[in-house]
Amino acid sequence: MNDPASIRRLYGRRQGHKLRLGQAALVEDTLAALSVPEAGPVDAATLFGSDRPLAFEIGFGAGEHLAAQAEANPAMGFIGCEPFLNGVVGALGHIRDRALDNVRLHMGDALEVLERLPDASLDRLFLLHPDPWRKARHAKRRMVNHGPLDLIAAKLKPGAEFRLGTDDPTYCRWAMMVMNTRRDFEWQAKHPRDFLERPADWPETRYERKARRQGHEVWYFRYDRL
């Protein structure tokens, strides 16, 4: 029987409030052209027409971080995956407003796209504020488990960076526990401020601002792929 914590599956909601007419039109007019192909291998040349460094974001929310990273790094290609339609609409708006041509989107399970990438092809991977699944019986659904992490490790280049952000104390402790057992990642933190202060090149999201308004601490983890 498979260890539940090793299962490669992304759990998340897929539906939200009904789209307004302008949002629906944005999806209709732009999503297909910006979407990751539904089948077949995925690489930089397939997505962007040329070889280039690649970054990947799992669950990009409303797309603020994804768009800001893409704008700050125009020579990189960015793949963002989000199962929530309203989040995809948010990302499309950022892409349109900033005239970004280095972003591709997948509305669905991020792990399905990750599996189709060549091994050692990613320069960065972002996992920001994943669903904490606080109940102990749901711990197997957390993205920071060995099954998803094995896949993430396989797709990152040696020396590539894995970034994890959370405002949930349970998830923070869980992530530290799981990541500390890994021998294929090295935590970059040398001092508490290294994971308590947001790095300058880590754009703030509305979710993070909301968490701080509610009095939550936010933790910023950066790991190097060995």
Accessible surface in RSA format (square Angstrom, percent):
REM  Atomic radii and reference values for relative SASA: ProtOr
REM  Chains: A
REM  Algorithm: Lee & Richards
REM  Probe-radius: 1.40
REM  Slices: 20
REM RES _ NUM      All-atoms   Total-Side   Main-Chain    Non-polar    All polar
REM                ABS   REL    ABS   REL    ABS   REL    ABS   REL    ABS   REL
RES MET A   1   239.95 124.3 149.52  99.0  90.43 215.3 125.00 106.3 114.95 152.3
RES ASN A   2   114.43  78.9 100.84  97.5  13.59  32.7  12.88  31.0 101.55  98.2
RES ASP A   3    86.75  60.8  75.82  75.5  10.94  25.9  33.53  78.9  53.22  53.1
RES PRO A   4    64.37  46.9  63.73  58.1   0.65   2.4  63.73  52.6   0.65   4.0
RES ALA A   5    26.50  24.4  25.64  39.6   0.85   1.9  25.84  36.4   0.66   1.8
RES SER A   6    48.53  41.0  39.28  52.4   9.25  21.3  28.14  59.9  20.39  28.6
RES ILE A   7    73.14  41.6  62.97  46.9  10.18  24.5  68.57  49.4   4.57  12.4
RES ARG A   8   111.97  47.0  85.24  43.5  26.73  63.6  21.44  29.3  90.54  54.9
RES ARG A   9   136.00  57.1 129.38  66.0   6.61  15.7  27.15  37.1 108.84  66.0
RES LEU A  10    29.72  16.6  21.68  15.5   8.04  20.2  21.70  15.2   8.02  21.6
RES TYR A  11    45.31  21.2  34.42  19.6  10.89  28.3  23.42  17.6  21.90  27.0
RES GLY A  12    39.63  48.9   0.00   N/A  39.63  48.9  16.75  46.0  22.89  51.3
RES ARG A  13   172.18  72.3 155.76  79.4  16.42  39.1  66.08  90.3 106.10  64.3
RES ARG A  14   124.52  52.3 113.74  58.0  10.79  25.7  51.21  70.0  73.31  44.4
RES GLN A  15   155.80  87.1 139.48 101.9  16.32  38.8  45.00  95.8 110.80  84.0
RES GLY A  16    43.30  53.4   0.00   N/A  43.30  53.4  17.48  48.0  25.82  57.8
RES HIS A  17   119.40  65.3 100.38  69.8  19.03  48.7  83.74  86.3  35.66  41.5
RES LYS A  18   190.44  92.9 164.56 101.0  25.88  61.6 117.27 105.6  73.17  77.9
RES LEU A  19    34.59  19.3  19.67  14.1  14.92  37.5  19.67  13.8  14.92  40.1
RES ARG A  20   161.81  67.9 154.11  78.6   7.70  18.3  74.28 101.5  87.53  53.0
RES LEU A  21   164.64  91.7 155.98 111.6   8.66  21.8 156.55 109.9   8.09  21.8
RES GLY A  22    54.73  67.5   0.00   N/A  54.73  67.5  41.62 114.2  13.11  29.4
RES GLN A  23    34.20  19.1  31.87  23.3   2.34   5.6  12.14  25.8  22.06  16.7
RES ALA A  24    43.24  39.8  37.99  58.6   5.25  11.9  39.37  55.4   3.86  10.2
RES ALA A  25    47.83  44.0  41.47  64.0   6.36  14.5  47.26  66.6   0.57   1.5
RES LEU A  26    19.34  10.8  15.22  10.9   4.13  10.4  18.86  13.2   0.48   1.3
RES VAL A  27    30.52  20.1  27.63  25.0   2.89   7.0  27.63  24.0   2.89   7.8
RES GLU A  28   141.88  81.5 119.21  90.2  22.68  54.0  41.40  80.1 100.49  82.0
RES ASP A  29   109.59  76.8  76.50  76.1  33.09  78.2  25.04  58.9  84.55  84.3
RES THR A  30    41.43  29.5  39.42  40.0   2.01   4.8  41.25  55.4   0.18   0.3
RES LEU A  31    23.58  13.1  23.58  16.9   0.00   0.0  23.58  16.6   0.00   0.0
RES ALA A  32    90.03  82.8  65.02 100.3  25.00  56.9  72.54 102.2  17.49  46.3
RES ALA A  33    85.88  79.0  52.00  80.2  33.88  77.1  64.71  91.1  21.17  56.1
RES LEU A  34    29.44  16.4  29.44  21.1   0.00   0.0  29.44  20.7   0.00   0.0
RES SER A  35    40.47  34.2  28.07  37.5  12.40  28.6  20.00  42.6  20.47  28.7
RES VAL A  36     4.29   2.8   0.00   0.0   4.29  10.3   0.00   0.0   4.29  11.6
RES PRO A  37    54.37  39.6  43.05  39.2  11.33  41.2  54.20  44.7   0.18   1.1
RES GLU A  38   170.85  98.1 142.23 107.6  28.62  68.1  57.79 111.8 113.06  92.3
RES ALA A  39    80.34  73.9  62.15  95.9  18.18  41.4  65.29  91.9  15.05  39.9
RES GLY A  40    36.60  45.1   0.00   N/A  36.60  45.1  28.14  77.2   8.47  19.0
RES PRO A  41   110.13  80.3 101.09  92.2   9.04  32.9 103.93  85.8   6.20  38.6
RES VAL A  42     0.07   0.0   0.00   0.0   0.07   0.2   0.00   0.0   0.07   0.2
RES ASP A  43    50.77  35.6  50.77  50.5   0.00   0.0  12.94  30.5  37.83  37.7
RES ALA A  44     5.65   5.2   3.97   6.1   1.68   3.8   3.97   5.6   1.68   4.5
RES ALA A  45    57.85  53.2  47.63  73.5  10.22  23.3  47.93  67.5   9.92  26.3
RES THR A  46    76.23  54.2  42.36  42.9  33.87  80.7  32.63  43.8  43.60  65.9
RES LEU A  47    11.50   6.4   1.99   1.4   9.51  23.9   4.02   2.8   7.48  20.1
RES PHE A  48    24.02  12.0   1.02   0.6  23.01  59.9   5.54   3.4  18.48  52.9
RES GLY A  49    66.70  82.3   0.00   N/A  66.70  82.3  32.52  89.2  34.18  76.6
RES SER A  50    53.41  45.1  46.69  62.3   6.73  15.5  43.34  92.3  10.08  14.1
RES ASP A  51   132.65  92.9 105.97 105.5  26.68  63.1  37.04  87.2  95.61  95.4
RES ARG A  52    60.85  25.5  46.61  23.8  14.24  33.9  15.61  21.3  45.24  27.4
RES PRO A  53    56.81  41.4  54.82  50.0   1.99   7.2  56.09  46.3   0.73   4.5
RES LEU A  54     4.22   2.3   4.15   3.0   0.07   0.2   4.15   2.9   0.07   0.2
RES ALA A  55     0.10   0.1   0.10   0.1   0.00   0.0   0.10   0.1   0.00   0.0
RES PHE A  56     0.61   0.3   0.00   0.0   0.61   1.6   0.48   0.3   0.13   0.4
RES GLU A  57     3.21   1.8   2.89   2.2   0.33   0.8   0.25   0.5   2.96   2.4
RES ILE A  58     3.46   2.0   2.31   1.7   1.15   2.8   2.31   1.7   1.15   3.1
RES GLY A  59    25.88  31.9   0.00   N/A  25.88  31.9  16.35  44.9   9.53  21.3
RES PHE A  60     8.14   4.1   0.00   0.0   8.14  21.2   1.69   1.0   6.45  18.5
RES GLY A  61    39.21  48.4   0.00   N/A  39.21  48.4  38.83 106.6   0.37   0.8
RES ALA A  62    22.51  20.7  17.01  26.2   5.50  12.5  17.22  24.3   5.28  14.0
RES GLY A  63     0.68   0.8   0.00   N/A   0.68   0.8   0.00   0.0   0.68   1.5
RES GLU A  64    24.13  13.9  23.17  17.5   0.95   2.3  19.49  37.7   4.63   3.8
RES HIS A  65     1.20   0.7   0.96   0.7   0.25   0.6   0.96   1.0   0.25   0.3
RES LEU A  66     2.65   1.5   2.42   1.7   0.22   0.6   2.65   1.9   0.00   0.0
RES ALA A  67     2.20   2.0   1.56   2.4   0.64   1.5   2.06   2.9   0.14   0.4
RES ALA A  68    22.00  20.2  17.79  27.5   4.21   9.6  18.58  26.2   3.42   9.1
RES GLN A  69     5.02   2.8   4.64   3.4   0.38   0.9   1.29   2.7   3.73   2.8
RES ALA A  70     0.62   0.6   0.00   0.0   0.62   1.4   0.00   0.0   0.62   1.6
RES GLU A  71    93.81  53.9  77.79  58.8  16.02  38.2  29.41  56.9  64.40  52.6
RES ALA A  72    77.27  71.0  43.15  66.6  34.12  77.6  54.49  76.7  22.78  60.3
RES ASN A  73    47.67  32.9  42.89  41.4   4.78  11.5   6.42  15.4  41.26  39.9
RES PRO A  74    95.82  69.8  85.22  77.7  10.60  38.5  86.30  71.2   9.53  59.2
RES ALA A  75    76.31  70.2  62.29  96.1  14.02  31.9  72.43 102.0   3.89  10.3
RES MET A  76    29.79  15.4  29.79  19.7   0.00   0.0  12.83  10.9  16.96  22.5
RES GLY A  77     0.00   0.0   0.00   N/A   0.00   0.0   0.00   0.0   0.00   0.0
RES PHE A  78     2.35   1.2   2.35   1.5   0.00   0.0   2.35   1.4   0.00   0.0
RES ILE A  79     0.02   0.0   0.00   0.0   0.02   0.0   0.00   0.0   0.02   0.1
RES GLY A  80     0.00   0.0   0.00   N/A   0.00   0.0   0.00   0.0   0.00   0.0
RES CYS A  81     0.26   0.2   0.07   0.1   0.18   0.4   0.18   0.4   0.08   0.1
RES GLU A  82    14.19   8.1  14.19  10.7   0.00   0.0   0.20   0.4  13.99  11.4
RES PRO A  83    15.75  11.5  12.46  11.4   3.29  12.0  12.46  10.3   3.29  20.4
RES PHE A  84    32.60  16.3  32.60  20.2   0.00   0.0  32.60  19.8   0.00   0.0
RES LEU A  85    52.15  29.0  52.15  37.3   0.00   0.0  52.15  36.6   0.00   0.0
RES ASN A  86    23.56  16.2  13.48  13.0  10.08  24.3  12.62  30.4  10.94  10.6
RES GLY A  87     5.09   6.3   0.00   N/A   5.09   6.3   4.72  13.0   0.37   0.8
RES VAL A  88     0.04   0.0   0.04   0.0   0.00   0.0   0.04   0.0   0.00   0.0
RES VAL A  89     7.07   4.7   5.93   5.4   1.14   2.8   5.93   5.2   1.14   3.1
RES GLY A  90    23.09  28.5   0.00   N/A  23.09  28.5  20.98  57.6   2.11   4.7
RES ALA A  91     1.32   1.2   0.88   1.4   0.45   1.0   1.32   1.9   0.00   0.0
RES LEU A  92     2.71   1.5   0.47   0.3   2.25   5.6   0.47   0.3   2.25   6.0
RES GLY A  93    11.16  13.8   0.00   N/A  11.16  13.8  11.16  30.6   0.00   0.0
RES HIS A  94    39.39  21.5  38.41  26.7   0.98   2.5  27.81  28.7  11.58  13.5
RES ILE A  95    10.43   5.9   9.29   6.9   1.14   2.7   9.29   6.7   1.14   3.1
RES ARG A  96   143.99  60.5 120.51  61.4  23.48  55.9  65.59  89.6  78.40  47.5
RES ASP A  97   104.21  73.0  66.39  66.1  37.82  89.4  30.35  71.4  73.86  73.7
RES ARG A  98    82.70  34.7  61.63  31.4  21.07  50.2  21.07  28.8  61.63  37.4
RES ALA A  99    89.92  82.7  58.74  90.6  31.18  70.9  69.33  97.6  20.59  54.5
RES LEU A 100    21.38  11.9   9.37   6.7  12.01  30.2  11.27   7.9  10.11  27.2
RES ASP A 101   114.00  79.9 102.84 102.4  11.16  26.4  40.62  95.6  73.38  73.2
RES ASN A 102     2.95   2.0   2.95   2.9   0.00   0.0   0.73   1.8   2.22   2.2
RES VAL A 103     0.67   0.4   0.17   0.2   0.50   1.2   0.17   0.2   0.50   1.3
RES ARG A 104    41.16  17.3  41.16  21.0   0.00   0.0   1.91   2.6  39.24  23.8
RES LEU A 105     0.04   0.0   0.03   0.0   0.01   0.0   0.03   0.0   0.01   0.0
RES HIS A 106    32.00  17.5  30.51  21.2   1.49   3.8  24.47  25.2   7.53   8.8
RES MET A 107    86.12  44.6  60.81  40.2  25.31  60.3  60.25  51.2  25.87  34.3
RES GLY A 108     5.55   6.8   0.00   N/A   5.55   6.8   5.50  15.1   0.05   0.1
RES ASP A 109    15.69  11.0  14.23  14.2   1.46   3.4   2.04   4.8  13.65  13.6
RES ALA A 110     0.02   0.0   0.02   0.0   0.00   0.0   0.02   0.0   0.00   0.0
RES LEU A 111     3.30   1.8   3.23   2.3   0.06   0.2   3.30   2.3   0.00   0.0
RES GLU A 112    95.33  54.7  92.50  70.0   2.83   6.7  32.86  63.6  62.46  51.0
RES VAL A 113     0.00   0.0   0.00   0.0   0.00   0.0   0.00   0.0   0.00   0.0
RES LEU A 114     0.00   0.0   0.00   0.0   0.00   0.0   0.00   0.0   0.00   0.0
RES GLU A 115    85.29  49.0  64.31  48.7  20.98  50.0  19.50  37.7  65.79  53.7
RES ARG A 116    53.72  22.6  41.21  21.0  12.51  29.8  42.96  58.7  10.77   6.5
RES LEU A 117     3.87   2.2   0.00   0.0   3.87   9.7   0.12   0.1   3.76  10.1
RES PRO A 118    63.06  46.0  50.90  46.4  12.16  44.2  62.67  51.7   0.39   2.4
RES ASP A 119    96.22  67.4  76.93  76.6  19.29  45.6  27.53  64.8  68.69  68.5
RES ALA A 120    48.80  44.9  36.28  56.0  12.53  28.5  36.28  51.1  12.53  33.2
RES SER A 121    19.73  16.7  11.69  15.6   8.03  18.5  15.69  33.4   4.04   5.7
RES LEU A 122     0.00   0.0   0.00   0.0   0.00   0.0   0.00   0.0   0.00   0.0
RES ASP A 123    39.83  27.9  35.16  35.0   4.66  11.0  10.10  23.8  29.72  29.6
RES ARG A 124    57.87  24.3  57.87  29.5   0.00   0.0   9.35  12.8  48.52  29.4
RES LEU A 125     0.05   0.0   0.00   0.0   0.05   0.1   0.00   0.0   0.05   0.1
RES PHE A 126     1.36   0.7   1.36   0.8   0.00   0.0   1.36   0.8   0.00   0.0
RES LEU A 127     4.05   2.3   4.05   2.9   0.00   0.0   4.05   2.8   0.00   0.0
RES LEU A 128    15.53   8.6   7.57   5.4   7.95  20.0   7.57   5.3   7.95  21.4
RES HIS A 129    33.53  18.3  13.90   9.7  19.63  50.2  11.54  11.9  21.98  25.6
RES PRO A 130    19.89  14.5   6.44   5.9  13.45  48.9  15.84  13.1   4.05  25.2
RES ASP A 131    75.10  52.6  58.77  58.5  16.32  38.6  23.52  55.4  51.58  51.4
RES PRO A 132    18.02  13.1  18.02  16.4   0.00   0.0  18.02  14.9   0.00   0.0
RES TRP A 133    52.10  20.9  47.26  22.9   4.85  11.4  49.82  26.6   2.28   3.7
RES ARG A 134   155.19  65.2 135.60  69.1  19.59  46.7  52.27  71.4 102.92  62.4
RES LYS A 135   116.94  57.0 109.90  67.4   7.04  16.8  74.13  66.7  42.81  45.6
RES ALA A 136    92.94  85.5  69.46 107.2  23.48  53.4  73.94 104.1  19.00  50.3
RES ARG A 137   160.25  67.3 140.69  71.7  19.57  46.6  74.63 102.0  85.62  51.9
RES HIS A 138    38.77  21.2  38.77  27.0   0.00   0.0  21.87  22.5  16.91  19.7
RES ALA A 139    15.48  14.2  15.32  23.6   0.15   0.3  15.32  21.6   0.15   0.4
RES LYS A 140    84.25  41.1  72.73  44.6  11.53  27.4  49.87  44.9  34.39  36.6
RES ARG A 141    76.01  31.9  68.93  35.1   7.08  16.9   0.86   1.2  75.15  45.5
RES ARG A 142     9.41   3.9   7.27   3.7   2.14   5.1   0.10   0.1   9.31   5.6
RES MET A 143     8.93   4.6   4.77   3.2   4.16   9.9   6.27   5.3   2.66   3.5
RES VAL A 144     0.07   0.0   0.00   0.0   0.07   0.2   0.07   0.1   0.00   0.0
RES ASN A 145     3.63   2.5   3.63   3.5   0.00   0.0   1.00   2.4   2.63   2.5
RES HIS A 146    71.37  39.0  71.37  49.6   0.00   0.0  52.41  54.0  18.96  22.1
RES GLY A 147     3.36   4.1   0.00   N/A   3.36   4.1   3.36   9.2   0.00   0.0
RES PRO A 148     2.79   2.0   2.79   2.5   0.00   0.0   2.79   2.3   0.00   0.0
RES LEU A 149     0.22   0.1   0.22   0.2   0.00   0.0   0.22   0.2   0.00   0.0
RES ASP A 150    69.31  48.5  62.28  62.0   7.03  16.6  17.19  40.5  52.11  52.0
RES LEU A 151     5.41   3.0   5.41   3.9   0.00   0.0   5.41   3.8   0.00   0.0
RES ILE A 152     0.00   0.0   0.00   0.0   0.00   0.0   0.00   0.0   0.00   0.0
RES ALA A 153     3.68   3.4   3.44   5.3   0.24   0.5   3.44   4.8   0.24   0.6
RES ALA A 154    38.21  35.1  26.47  40.8  11.74  26.7  34.18  48.1   4.03  10.7
RES LYS A 155    15.19   7.4  15.19   9.3   0.00   0.0   1.10   1.0  14.09  15.0
RES LEU A 156     2.90   1.6   0.00   0.0   2.90   7.3   0.00   0.0   2.90   7.8
RES LYS A 157    72.35  35.3  72.35  44.4   0.00   0.0  39.71  35.7  32.64  34.8
RES PRO A 158   105.87  77.2  85.09  77.6  20.78  75.6  85.58  70.7  20.29 126.1
RES GLY A 159    58.88  72.6   0.00   N/A  58.88  72.6  32.27  88.5  26.61  59.6
RES ALA A 160     7.02   6.5   0.20   0.3   6.82  15.5   6.57   9.2   0.45   1.2
RES GLU A 161    19.09  11.0  18.67  14.1   0.42   1.0  10.72  20.7   8.37   6.8
RES PHE A 162     0.00   0.0   0.00   0.0   0.00   0.0   0.00   0.0   0.00   0.0
RES ARG A 163     2.19   0.9   2.19   1.1   0.00   0.0   0.07   0.1   2.12   1.3
RES LEU A 164     0.00   0.0   0.00   0.0   0.00   0.0   0.00   0.0   0.00   0.0
RES GLY A 165     0.84   1.0   0.00   N/A   0.84   1.0   0.84   2.3   0.00   0.0
RES THR A 166     1.72   1.2   1.72   1.7   0.00   0.0   0.00   0.0   1.72   2.6
RES ASP A 167    15.13  10.6  12.29  12.2   2.84   6.7   0.01   0.0  15.12  15.1
RES ASP A 168     8.62   6.0   7.06   7.0   1.55   3.7   5.19  12.2   3.42   3.4
RES PRO A 169    69.05  50.3  67.91  61.9   1.15   4.2  68.98  56.9   0.07   0.5
RES THR A 170    46.46  33.0  45.47  46.1   0.99   2.4  22.29  29.9  24.17  36.5
RES TYR A 171     0.00   0.0   0.00   0.0   0.00   0.0   0.00   0.0   0.00   0.0
RES CYS A 172     8.28   6.3   8.28   9.2   0.00   0.0   0.48   1.2   7.80   8.4
RES ARG A 173   152.76  64.1 145.77  74.3   7.00  16.7  73.86 100.9  78.90  47.8
RES TRP A 174    53.20  21.3  48.68  23.6   4.52  10.6  52.59  28.0   0.61   1.0
RES ALA A 175     0.00   0.0   0.00   0.0   0.00   0.0   0.00   0.0   0.00   0.0
RES MET A 176    56.68  29.4  56.27  37.2   0.41   1.0  45.02  38.3  11.66  15.4
RES MET A 177   107.12  55.5  97.38  64.4   9.74  23.2  64.40  54.8  42.72  56.6
RES VAL A 178     8.78   5.8   7.37   6.7   1.41   3.4   8.78   7.6   0.00   0.0
RES MET A 179     4.83   2.5   0.00   0.0   4.83  11.5   0.00   0.0   4.83   6.4
RES ASN A 180    86.54  59.7  66.60  64.4  19.94  48.0  27.18  65.4  59.36  57.4
RES THR A 181    78.86  56.1  57.86  58.7  21.00  50.1  61.11  82.1  17.75  26.8
RES ARG A 182    22.59   9.5  13.85   7.1   8.74  20.8   7.49  10.2  15.10   9.2
RES ARG A 183   190.22  79.9 168.07  85.7  22.15  52.7  87.84 120.0 102.38  62.0
RES ASP A 184    32.67  22.9  30.00  29.9   2.67   6.3  18.38  43.3  14.29  14.3
RES PHE A 185    11.66   5.8   0.00   0.0  11.66  30.3   0.00   0.0  11.66  33.4
RES GLU A 186    86.10  49.4  82.35  62.3   3.75   8.9  25.90  50.1  60.21  49.2
RES TRP A 187    58.87  23.6  48.16  23.3  10.71  25.2  47.22  25.2  11.65  18.9
RES GLN A 188    49.50  27.7  35.23  25.7  14.27  34.0  19.91  42.4  29.59  22.4
RES ALA A 189    23.56  21.7   4.69   7.2  18.86  42.9   6.06   8.5  17.50  46.3
RES LYS A 190   153.00  74.6 119.16  73.1  33.84  80.6  89.50  80.6  63.49  67.6
RES HIS A 191    89.38  48.8  85.30  59.3   4.08  10.4  51.13  52.7  38.25  44.5
RES PRO A 192    86.97  63.4  86.45  78.8   0.52   1.9  86.50  71.4   0.47   2.9
RES ARG A 193   134.60  56.5 127.84  65.2   6.76  16.1  40.36  55.2  94.24  57.1
RES ASP A 194    38.93  27.3  30.64  30.5   8.29  19.6   9.29  21.9  29.64  29.6
RES PHE A 195    37.21  18.6  37.21  23.0   0.00   0.0  37.21  22.6   0.00   0.0
RES LEU A 196    65.90  36.7  57.79  41.3   8.12  20.4  57.79  40.6   8.12  21.8
RES GLU A 197   108.55  62.3 100.96  76.4   7.58  18.1  40.70  78.7  67.85  55.4
RES ARG A 198    93.31  39.2  68.29  34.8  25.02  59.6   7.63  10.4  85.68  51.9
RES PRO A 199    17.88  13.0   6.76   6.2  11.12  40.4  17.69  14.6   0.19   1.2
RES ALA A 200   114.77 105.5  68.77 106.1  46.00 104.6  80.29 113.1  34.48  91.3
RES ASP A 201    67.84  47.5  57.70  57.4  10.14  24.0  46.11 108.5  21.73  21.7
RES TRP A 202     5.55   2.2   5.55   2.7   0.00   0.0   1.05   0.6   4.49   7.3
RES PRO A 203    32.24  23.5  23.72  21.6   8.52  31.0  32.10  26.5   0.14   0.9
RES GLU A 204    54.99  31.6  40.20  30.4  14.79  35.2   6.96  13.5  48.03  39.2
RES THR A 205    16.41  11.7  16.35  16.6   0.07   0.2  15.22  20.4   1.19   1.8
RES ARG A 206   135.39  56.8 132.71  67.6   2.69   6.4  51.13  69.9  84.26  51.1
RES TYR A 207   109.23  51.0 106.04  60.3   3.19   8.3  76.18  57.3  33.04  40.7
RES GLU A 208     2.32   1.3   2.32   1.8   0.00   0.0   0.00   0.0   2.32   1.9
RES ARG A 209   100.66  42.3  98.05  50.0   2.61   6.2  37.57  51.3  63.10  38.2
RES LYS A 210   106.92  52.2 106.92  65.6   0.00   0.0  49.12  44.2  57.80  61.6
RES ALA A 211     2.83   2.6   1.09   1.7   1.75   4.0   2.59   3.6   0.25   0.7
RES ARG A 212    97.35  40.9  81.07  41.3  16.28  38.8  42.22  57.7  55.13  33.4
RES ARG A 213   179.20  75.2 139.61  71.2  39.59  94.3  77.32 105.7 101.88  61.7
RES GLN A 214   104.73  58.6  72.23  52.8  32.50  77.4  36.39  77.5  68.34  51.8
RES GLY A 215    67.26  82.9   0.00   N/A  67.26  82.9  34.83  95.6  32.43  72.6
RES HIS A 216    75.38  41.2  65.56  45.6   9.82  25.1  47.56  49.0  27.82  32.4
RES GLU A 217    74.86  43.0  65.16  49.3   9.70  23.1  25.58  49.5  49.28  40.2
RES VAL A 218     0.19   0.1   0.19   0.2   0.00   0.0   0.19   0.2   0.00   0.0
RES TRP A 219    37.00  14.8  37.00  17.9   0.00   0.0  25.96  13.8  11.03  17.9
RES TYR A 220     2.49   1.2   1.69   1.0   0.80   2.1   1.18   0.9   1.31   1.6
RES PHE A 221     0.00   0.0   0.00   0.0   0.00   0.0   0.00   0.0   0.00   0.0
RES ARG A 222    60.38  25.4  58.52  29.8   1.87   4.4   2.12   2.9  58.26  35.3
RES TYR A 223     3.58   1.7   3.58   2.0   0.00   0.0   3.13   2.4   0.46   0.6
RES ASP A 224    46.40  32.5  46.40  46.2   0.00   0.0   8.54  20.1  37.85  37.8
RES ARG A 225    50.13  21.0  48.06  24.5   2.06   4.9   1.45   2.0  48.67  29.5
RES LEU A 226   104.37  58.1  72.30  51.7  32.08  80.6  96.95  68.1   7.43  20.0
END  Absolute sums over single chains surface
CHAIN  1 A    11274.9       9036.1       2238.8       6061.6       5213.3
END  Absolute sums over all chains
TOTAL         11274.9       9036.1       2238.8       6061.6       5213.3
